[in-house]
Amino acid sequence: MIIGVVITLVVGLAIAVIVAVARDPGPTPDDVAIGYARALAAGDFDAVYRLIDPDLLHGRNRPSWVAAQTSRPRLAFSADAVAATGCVRGDDVATVTLRVDGDRTVPVELVRRQRMWVVARFDGVEAATAR
């Protein structure tokens, strides 16, 4: 009797966890844009790599891409000062306006790839000089 109740509860809990995980929409475009800008400002190119649209990487692997980015100059702003001020979202594209360093705004274009938002353009150039 008690074993049947325990098994029923465990199965019910497992189903609830599976449903909750499946329904989780993941990070919003605002979340991804803010994370990308903060990682870029901090020089965390490993995180930047994970947030870039894979189409912009042209098949390059993470270690070589990160090594190439660390030798290039980057935009200077405080990672702590990044905040989203607006978002225009479609089904598979979004543009988030970020405020960096007080009154400076930066547009970030995102695309949805495999149910995840990734950065396609930042401040009018391809994401993190992906070339």
LUMGURO-945929 format. One record per atom (N, C-alpha, C): atom name; x, y, z. Coordinates in steps of 0.02 Angstrom, whole numbers, plus 32768, in hexadecimal, padded with zeros to 4 digits. Example, Ala and Ser with C-alpha at 12.3 -4.5 7.8 and 13.67 -1.06 7.14 Angstrom:
<nodes>
   name     px     py     pz
      N   8294   7EE4   8186
     CA   8267   7F1F   8186
      C   8294   7F5B   8186
      N   8282   7F90   8162
     CA   82AC   7FCB   8165
      C   8285   8002   818A
</nodes>
This chain:
<nodes>
   name     px     py     pz
      N   8029   7FC4   8000
     CA   8000   8000   8000
      C   802B   803F   8000
      N   805A   8044   8030
     CA   8085   807F   8034
      C   80B4   8082   7FF8
      N   80CB   804A   7FE2
     CA   80F8   8049   7FA7
      C   80D3   8062   7F69
      N   8094   8050   7F61
     CA   806C   8068   7F29
      C   8064   80B3   7F2B
      N   8059   80CF   7F66
     CA   8052   8118   7F6D
      C   8094   813B   7F5D
      N   80CB   811F   7F75
     CA   810D   813C   7F69
      C   811D   813A   7F1E
      N   8110   8102   7EFE
     CA   811D   80FC   7EB5
      C   80F2   812E   7E8F
      N   80B4   8135   7EA2
     CA   8087   8164   7E81
      C   80A1   81AC   7E89
      N   80B7   81BD   7EC5
     CA   80D2   8200   7ED1
      C   8112   820D   7EA9
      N   813E   81DB   7EA7
     CA   817D   81E3   7E81
      C   816E   81EB   7E37
      N   8142   81C2   7E1C
     CA   8130   81C8   7DD5
      C   8110   820C   7DC7
      N   80E3   8221   7DF3
     CA   80C3   8262   7DEB
      C   80F5   829B   7DED
      N   8124   8298   7E1B
     CA   8158   82CB   7E20
      C   8184   82CC   7DE1
      N   8196   8291   7DC9
     CA   81BF   828D   7D8C
      C   819B   82AC   7D51
      N   815B   829E   7D4A
     CA   8134   82BB   7D13
      C   8130   8307   7D1A
      N   8126   831F   7D57
     CA   8123   8368   7D63
      C   8165   838A   7D51
      N   819D   836B   7D62
     CA   81DE   8387   7D51
      C   81E8   8389   7D06
      N   81D7   8353   7CE3
     CA   81DE   8350   7C9B
      C   81B4   8385   7C79
      N   8177   838D   7C8E
     CA   814A   83C0   7C72
      C   8166   8406   7C80
      N   817E   8413   7CBC
     CA   8198   8455   7CCE
      C   81D5   8466   7CA4
      N   8202   8437   7C9B
     CA   823E   8443   7C72
      C   822B   844D   7C29
      N   81FD   8427   7C10
     CA   81E9   842D   7BCA
      C   81C6   8470   7BBC
      N   81A3   848A   7BEC
     CA   817F   84C9   7BE3
      C   81A9   8507   7BEE
      N   81E5   84FF   7C0B
     CA   8211   8538   7C18
      C   8226   8557   7BD6
      N   8215   8597   7BCA
     CA   8226   85B6   7B8A
      C   8270   85CA   7B84
      N   8295   85C7   7BBA
     CA   82DB   85DA   7BB7
      C   82E3   8625   7BBD
      N   8320   863E   7BB2
     CA   832D   8685   7BB9
      C   8307   86AE   7B84
      N   82F1   86E9   7B98
     CA   82D0   8717   7B6A
      C   8304   873B   7B40
      N   82EF   875C   7B0A
     CA   831F   8783   7AE3
      C   8343   87B8   7B0E
      N   831F   87D7   7B3D
     CA   833E   8808   7B6A
      C   8376   87E7   7B92
      N   8369   87AC   7BAE
     CA   839B   8788   7BD6
      C   83D9   8779   7BAD
      N   83D0   8761   7B70
     CA   8408   874F   7B45
      C   8430   878E   7B32
      N   840E   87C3   7B1F
     CA   8431   8801   7B0B
      C   8459   881E   7B45
      N   843C   881F   7B81
     CA   845F   8839   7BBC
      C   849B   880C   7BCC
      N   8491   87CB   7BCB
     CA   84C8   879D   7BD9
      C   8500   87A4   7BA7
      N   84EF   87AC   7B68
     CA   8521   87B5   7B33
      C   8549   87F5   7B3E
      N   8526   882C   7B4A
     CA   8548   886C   7B54
      C   8574   886B   7B91
      N   855C   884E   7BC7
     CA   8585   884A   7C04
      C   85C2   881E   7BFA
      N   85BB   87E6   7BD7
     CA   85F4   87BB   7BC9
      C   8626   87DE   7B9B
      N   860D   8802   7B6A
     CA   8639   8827   7B3C
      C   865F   885D   7B62
      N   863C   8882   7B8D
     CA   865D   88B7   7BB4
      C   8692   889B   7BE3
      N   8685   8861   7BFE
     CA   86B4   8842   7C2D
      C   86EC   881C   7C0A
      N   86E7   8815   7BC8
     CA   8719   87F0   7BA3
      C   8712   87A5   7BAA
      N   86D7   878D   7BBC
     CA   86CA   8746   7BC3
      C   86B4   872A   7B7F
      N   86E4   871F   7B53
     CA   86D5   870A   7B0F
      C   86BC   86C2   7B0B
      N   86C9   869A   7B3E
     CA   86AC   8657   7B3F
      C   8660   865C   7B44
      N   8647   8687   7B6F
     CA   85FF   8692   7B76
      C   85E3   86B3   7B37
      N   8607   86E2   7B1A
     CA   85F1   8704   7ADD
      C   85E9   86D1   7AA5
      N   8618   86A2   7AA0
     CA   8615   866E   7A6C
      C   85D5   8646   7A71
      N   85C0   8636   7AAE
     CA   8583   860E   7AB7
      C   8544   8634   7AA7
      N   8547   8676   7AA6
     CA   850B   869F   7A9A
      C   8506   86B9   7A53
      N   8536   86A9   7A29
     CA   8537   86C0   79E4
      C   8512   868E   79B7
      N   84F1   86AA   7985
     CA   84D1   8680   7952
      C   8506   8654   7931
      N   84FD   8612   7932
     CA   852F   85E5   7915
      C   853D   85F3   78CB
      N   850D   860F   78A7
     CA   8519   8620   7861
      C   8550   8654   7858
      N   855C   867D   788B
     CA   8590   86B0   7886
      C   85D5   8696   7895
      N   85DA   865B   78B1
     CA   861B   8640   78C4
      C   863E   861D   788A
      N   8619   860F   7855
     CA   8634   85F0   7818
      C   865D   85B1   7828
      N   8644   8588   7857
     CA   8663   8549   7865
      C   86A1   854B   7892
      N   86B4   8586   78AA
     CA   86F0   858A   78D5
      C   86E1   856C   791A
      N   8713   854D   7937
     CA   870A   852F   7979
      C   8716   8563   79B0
      N   8700   8553   79EC
     CA   8702   8583   7A24
      C   874A   8599   7A34
      N   877A   856C   7A3E
     CA   87BD   8584   7A53
      C   87DD   85B5   7A21
      N   87D8   85A6   79E1
     CA   87F7   85D4   79B0
      C   87D1   8615   79AC
      N   878F   8613   79B1
     CA   8767   8651   79AE
      C   8775   867D   79EA
      N   8776   865E   7A26
     CA   8784   8685   7A63
      C   87CA   86A3   7A61
      N   87FB   867D   7A4A
     CA   883F   8697   7A46
      C   8843   86D2   7A17
      N   8820   86CF   79DE
     CA   8820   8706   79AF
      C   87FE   8745   79CC
      N   87CA   873C   79F4
     CA   87A5   8775   7A10
      C   87CD   8798   7A47
      N   87F4   8773   7A6D
     CA   8819   8792   7AA4
      C   884F   87C2   7A8C
      N   8864   87BB   7A4E
     CA   8898   87E6   7A33
      C   887C   8825   7A11
      N   883A   8829   7A0A
     CA   881B   8863   79E9
      C   8802   8895   7A1C
      N   8801   88D5   7A08
     CA   87E3   8907   7A36
      C   8798   88FB   7A3A
      N   877B   890E   7A73
     CA   8733   8904   7A7B
      C   8713   8944   7A95
      N   86D1   8946   7A92
     CA   86AD   8980   7AAB
      C   86B9   8988   7AF5
      N   86C0   89C7   7B0B
     CA   86CE   89D4   7B51
      C   868F   89EF   7B73
      N   8675   89C8   7BA1
     CA   863E   89DE   7BCC
      C   863C   89B0   7C09
      N   861B   89C7   7C3C
     CA   8617   89A1   7C7A
      C   85E3   8969   7C75
      N   85F7   892D   7C87
     CA   85C9   88F4   7C83
      C   858E   88FE   7CB3
      N   8599   891F   7CEB
     CA   8564   8929   7D1D
      C   8530   895C   7D08
      N   8540   8986   7CD6
     CA   8513   89BB   7CC2
      C   84E4   89A7   7C8A
      N   84E4   8968   7C75
     CA   84BB   8951   7C3D
      C   8474   8943   7C54
      N   8443   895F   7C30
     CA   83FC   8952   7C3F
      C   83D4   8957   7BFF
      N   83A0   892E   7BFA
     CA   8374   8930   7BBF
      C   8342   8968   7BC7
      N   8338   8990   7B92
     CA   8308   89C6   7B94
      C   82CC   89BA   7B66
      N   82D2   8988   7B3A
     CA   829B   8979   7B0D
      C   82A8   893B   7AE5
      N   8272   891C   7ACE
     CA   8279   88DF   7AA6
      C   8240   88DB   7A74
      N   8252   88D1   7A35
     CA   8221   88C5   7A01
      C   822B   887D   79EC
      N   81F8   8854   79F5
     CA   8200   880C   79EC
      C   81CE   87F1   79BA
      N   81E8   87C8   798B
     CA   81BF   87A3   795D
      C   81C2   875A   7970
      N   81AE   872F   7942
     CA   81B0   86E7   7951
      C   81F8   86CD   7958
      N   8222   86DE   7927
     CA   8266   86C4   7927
      C   829B   86FA   7925
      N   8288   8739   792C
     CA   82B9   8770   792E
      C   82A4   87A1   7966
      N   82D6   87C3   7980
     CA   82C8   87F5   79B4
      C   82FF   882A   79B1
      N   82EE   8867   79C3
     CA   831F   889C   79CA
      C   8316   88B9   7A10
      N   834C   88B5   7A36
     CA   834C   88CE   7A7B
      C   8377   890D   7A7D
      N   835E   8942   7A9B
     CA   8385   897E   7AA4
      C   83A1   897C   7AEB
      N   83E3   8980   7AEF
     CA   8405   897F   7B2F
      C   841F   89C4   7B40
      N   841D   89D5   7B80
     CA   843C   8A11   7B98
      C   847E   89FC   7BB8
      N   84B4   8A1A   7BA0
     CA   84F6   8A0C   7BBC
      C   8516   8A4E   7BD0
      N   8536   8A4E   7C09
     CA   8557   8A8A   7C22
      C   852A   8AC7   7C24
      N   84F3   8AC1   7C46
     CA   84C7   8AFB   7C50
      C   8496   8B06   7C17
      N   84A7   8B34   7BE9
     CA   8477   8B47   7BB6
      C   8486   8B2B   7B71
      N   84BB   8B07   7B68
     CA   84CD   8AE9   7B27
      C   84A1   8AAC   7B1B
      N   8482   8AA7   7AE0
     CA   8459   8A6D   7AD0
      C   8479   8A45   7A97
      N   846F   8A05   7A9A
     CA   848B   89D7   7A68
      C   8455   89A6   7A52
      N   8447   89A2   7A11
     CA   8417   8970   79FA
      C   8439   892B   79F3
      N   8414   88F8   7A07
     CA   842D   88B3   7A01
      C   83F8   888B   79DB
      N   840C   886F   79A3
     CA   83DE   8846   797B
      C   83E9   87FD   798C
      N   83B2   87DA   7999
     CA   83B5   8794   79AB
      C   838A   876B   797C
      N   839C   872B   7974
     CA   8375   86FC   794D
      C   8369   86BE   7979
      N   8335   869B   7969
     CA   8325   865D   798E
      C   833E   8622   7966
      N   836C   85FD   7984
     CA   8389   85C1   7966
      C   837F   8586   7995
      N   8360   8553   797D
     CA   8354   8516   79A5
      C   8337   8527   79E9
      N   8303   8550   79E9
     CA   82DD   8564   7A25
      C   8305   858F   7A55
      N   833D   85AB   7A3F
     CA   8366   85D6   7A6A
      C   8374   8618   7A46
      N   8374   864F   7A6C
     CA   8385   8690   7A50
      C   83D1   8698   7A4F
      N   83EC   86AF   7A16
     CA   8434   86BC   7A0F
      C   843D   8700   79EE
      N   8476   871E   79FA
     CA   8484   8761   79E0
      C   849C   875D   7998
      N   847C   8784   796D
     CA   8490   8787   7926
      C   84B7   87C7   7917
      N   84A4   87FF   7937
     CA   84C7   883E   792D
      C   84C7   8865   796F
      N   84FE   8888   797A
     CA   8505   88B1   79B6
      C   8522   88F4   79A2
      N   8500   8929   79B2
     CA   8517   896E   79A3
      C   8525   8978   7959
      N   84FC   895B   792F
     CA   8502   8967   78E7
      C   8536   893E   78C3
      N   8559   8911   78E7
     CA   858B   88E6   78C6
      C   857B   889E   78D8
      N   8597   8870   78B2
     CA   858B   882A   78C2
      C   85A2   881C   7909
      N   8581   87EF   7929
     CA   858D   87E1   7970
      C   85D6   87D6   797F
      N   85F0   87FE   79AC
     CA   8634   87F9   79C6
      C   8669   87EF   7990
      N   8664   8816   795B
     CA   8692   8810   7923
      C   869D   87C7   7911
      N   8666   87A6   7902
     CA   8667   875E   78F4
      C   868D   874C   78B5
      N   869F   877C   788F
     CA   86C4   876E   7850
      C   8706   874E   785D
</nodes>
